Amino acid sequence: MRAAIDTTVWVGAFIKRDQWHDKAKPIIESFARGNIDKVYATDYIILETINFLLRKTNLQTTIKVLDMFRNHDRIEIIFIDNNLFEKSCDLVKKYEISLGDASMIAMMKDLNIDIIYSFDSVIDGIHGTNRKDTE
């Protein structure tokens, strides 16, 4: 199975005191075990995740997650080009969602990925997405 994973899950998995930790950690562990074959994230999601971790945790944890994004053979980072940026902007206007969330939805549509792990319920109303918050 291919899936996108949102910032809320990455952050929740690595910060024990995060409100989503108990739900996020099993999702990332399932990915680590290979139950999720390939994960996709936009560079905007990586940016959000790393910036949040820098503010809320320590440098060691932040570097661990950053290195995972950079080196994991089953994580593919999709860099937002002008085409995806314009599609993302259209989604922001249509659904009143963040640019980060919009970048994930635009990427998912381009790559025909329908599953996104996220705790952000605003995604539920977007056609063509199947939000999961448990593994």
Secondary structure as UniProt FT lines:
FT   STRAND          2..5
FT   HELIX           7..14
FT   TURN            16..17
FT   TURN            19..20
FT   HELIX           21..33
FT   STRAND          38..42
FT   HELIX           43..56
FT   HELIX           59..71
FT   TURN            73..74
FT   STRAND          75..78
FT   HELIX           82..95
FT   HELIX           99..111
FT   STRAND          115..117
FT   HELIX           121..125
FT   TURN            127..128
FT   STRAND          130..132
//
